[in-house]
Amino acid sequence: MRRRARPAAAACAAALALAWLAPAGPARAQAVPETAPPGPGAPGPSAGAASAPGAGEAPGPAAPGASTRDAATSVEAWLARPGRVVVERRRPLPAIALGGGARIALEAVVAFEPVREHERALGVRVRLLDGARAEEDDIAYLDPFEVDDLARTLAALPALERLERSAEGPAEIRHVSRDGFGVLVSLSSPSAAPRRALRFPGDPPHRLPLTDAALAELRRQLDAARSFLFSAPPD
């Protein structure tokens, strides 16, 4: 007699498949450290992610385009270092409309010193465009490996939502970068629709409604940013 597969085993197999799709992606009800070091395979300084200033360097004023808060990412720390000639090449992308009238704008950044053009700082700058409350420091940065992680997370979200809606009790799916930028999904019950939100760093952090259209556009723009970052050879 052939045994029927148990639902728990099927759910376990689905979870393992989703974990493979987004290895650095979201976890259910598990905090994501925002200051954790890059994992294996993250690009080093020679691959585009520049290191922070050395211990003997004075912090100095922030460079144009960098915020005045403490840098959590390699690209922001590199951009904030003063006293250098820096070339910053940008690929601005159209603003993405979120719920509540807020918008975000992504900008891929490739920066380097002319005398060391082979050593490049790569990343994505995200600005919060909200006339009611946006401030000068409403900027988030993503290092190249974080762009990949977030893109994989967004691609896996629909399947993760279906999986968690079949579980008992409420759940939350989240993915947050080291700079505090990310996506949150709240699941209150199997019959209720998932509530998605975009998390933006701030004091307190912003939590902005993320519509289906905004989610799809964010995925598209992350792919466009990745293409710019890794296809712009030195002149």
C-alpha positions in Angstrom: 0.0 0.0 0.0 1.4 3.4 -1.0 1.6 5.9 1.8 0.2 9.4 1.3 2.7 12.2 1.9 1.9 14.2 5.0 1.1 17.9 4.7 3.9 18.8 7.1 6.5 17.1 4.9 5.2 19.0 1.8 5.4 22.3 3.7 8.9 21.5 4.8 10.0 20.7 1.2 8.4 24.0 0.0 10.2 26.0 2.7 13.6 24.4 1.8 13.0 25.3 -1.9 12.2 28.9 -0.9 15.3 29.1 1.3 17.4 28.2 -1.7 15.7 30.9 -3.8 16.5 33.6 -1.3 19.4 32.4 0.9 19.8 35.8 2.5 16.2 36.7 2.4 13.4 37.0 5.0 12.7 34.8 8.0 9.4 34.4 9.8 9.4 36.3 13.1 13.2 36.5 13.2 15.1 39.7 13.7 17.5 40.7 11.0 20.6 42.4 12.4 21.1 45.7 10.7 24.8 46.0 11.5 25.9 42.4 10.6 29.0 42.1 8.5 28.7 41.0 4.9 28.4 37.2 4.4 30.6 35.0 2.3 30.8 36.1 -1.3 30.2 39.8 -0.5 32.4 42.0 -2.7 35.5 43.4 -1.1 37.1 46.8 -1.8 38.7 45.5 -5.0 35.3 44.3 -6.3 33.6 47.6 -5.7 32.5 47.8 -2.1 35.0 50.3 -0.5 36.0 50.1 3.1 35.2 52.7 5.8 37.8 55.4 6.9 40.7 54.2 8.9 40.9 54.6 12.7 43.4 57.5 12.3 41.2 59.5 9.9 39.1 62.4 11.1 35.5 62.1 10.2 35.2 65.6 8.7 32.1 67.0 6.9 30.0 64.7 4.8 30.6 64.8 1.1 27.7 66.0 -1.3 25.2 63.2 -1.7 26.0 61.6 1.6 23.8 62.1 4.7 25.2 63.4 8.0 24.2 60.3 10.1 26.6 57.4 10.8 27.2 55.3 7.8 26.0 51.7 8.0 27.1 50.6 4.5 30.5 50.5 2.8 29.4 52.7 -0.1 28.1 55.5 2.2 31.2 55.4 4.3 33.3 55.7 1.2 31.3 58.7 -0.1 31.5 60.5 3.2 35.3 60.6 3.4 36.5 64.2 2.8 39.6 65.7 1.2 39.6 63.8 -2.1 38.6 64.4 -5.7 35.7 62.0 -6.4 33.9 61.2 -9.6 30.4 60.0 -9.0 28.4 58.5 -11.9 24.7 58.1 -11.3 21.8 56.3 -12.9 18.6 58.0 -11.5 15.5 55.9 -11.9 11.8 57.1 -11.9 10.2 57.7 -8.6 8.0 54.9 -7.2 4.6 55.9 -5.8 3.8 54.2 -2.5 0.6 54.3 -0.4 -0.2 57.5 1.5 1.2 59.8 -1.1 4.9 59.0 -0.4 7.4 58.2 -3.1 10.9 56.7 -3.2 13.6 57.3 -5.8 16.4 54.9 -6.5 19.8 56.0 -7.9 22.6 53.6 -8.8 26.0 55.0 -7.9 29.5 54.3 -9.2 32.1 56.4 -7.5 35.9 56.5 -7.7 39.0 58.7 -7.4 40.5 59.6 -10.8 43.9 58.4 -9.7 42.5 55.1 -8.5 39.7 54.5 -11.0 40.1 50.7 -10.7 39.0 50.9 -7.1 35.3 51.8 -7.3 32.5 52.2 -4.7 29.3 50.7 -5.9 25.8 50.9 -4.4 22.3 52.2 -4.6 21.0 55.4 -3.0 17.3 55.5 -2.0 15.6 58.8 -1.2 12.3 59.2 0.5 10.2 61.8 -1.3 7.4 62.8 1.0 6.7 66.5 1.2 4.8 66.1 4.5 7.7 64.7 6.5 10.8 64.0 4.4 14.0 65.5 5.7 17.5 65.9 4.4 18.6 62.6 6.0 15.8 60.5 4.6 18.3 58.6 2.5 19.2 54.9 2.6 22.1 53.1 1.0 22.5 49.5 -0.3 25.8 47.8 -0.9 25.9 45.6 -4.1 25.3 42.3 -2.2 22.3 43.9 -0.4 20.8 44.8 -3.8 21.0 41.1 -4.8 19.6 40.0 -1.5 16.6 42.4 -1.7 15.9 41.4 -5.3 15.8 37.7 -4.3 13.6 38.5 -1.4 11.0 40.4 -3.4 10.9 37.6 -6.0 10.2 35.0 -3.3 7.6 37.0 -1.4 4.4 35.7 -3.2 5.4 32.0 -2.5 6.4 32.8 1.1 3.1 34.6 1.7 1.1 31.6 0.4 3.1 29.3 2.6 2.7 31.3 5.8 -1.0 31.9 5.2 -1.6 28.2 5.5 0.1 28.2 8.9 -1.8 28.7 12.2 -1.7 32.0 13.8 -0.3 35.4 12.7 3.1 35.7 11.1 5.5 38.4 9.8 8.0 38.2 6.9 10.7 40.8 6.8 14.0 41.6 5.2 15.9 44.6 6.4 19.3 45.9 5.2 22.1 47.1 7.4 21.0 50.7 6.8 17.4 49.8 7.9 15.8 49.7 4.5 13.6 46.8 3.6 10.2 45.2 3.3 7.7 43.9 5.9 4.7 41.6 5.4 2.1 41.1 8.1 -0.2 38.0 8.0 -3.0 38.2 10.6 -5.0 35.1 9.5 -5.3 32.7 6.6 -8.4 34.5 5.3 -6.9 38.0 5.5 -4.8 39.5 2.7 -1.1 40.1 3.4 -0.3 43.7 4.5 3.0 44.8 2.8 5.0 47.8 3.9 8.3 49.4 2.9 10.6 50.1 5.9 12.7 53.3 5.6 15.3 54.3 8.2 14.4 57.2 10.4 13.8 58.1 14.0 11.4 56.5 14.3 11.6 54.4 11.1 9.0 55.0 8.4 6.6 52.2 7.6 5.0 53.0 4.2 2.3 50.9 2.4 3.7 48.9 -0.4 1.2 48.2 -3.2 1.4 45.4 -5.8 2.4 47.9 -8.5 5.1 49.5 -6.3 6.5 46.0 -5.5 6.7 45.1 -9.1 8.4 48.4 -10.0 10.9 48.1 -7.2 11.9 44.7 -8.5 12.3 46.1 -12.0 14.4 49.0 -10.8 16.7 46.9 -8.6 17.4 44.8 -11.8 18.2 48.0 -13.7 20.5 49.3 -10.9 22.4 46.0 -10.9 22.9 46.2 -14.6 24.3 49.7 -14.4 26.6 48.9 -11.4 28.2 45.9 -13.1 28.2 46.9 -16.7 29.9 50.3 -16.5 33.6 49.6 -17.3 36.4 52.2 -16.6 36.9 54.6 -19.5 
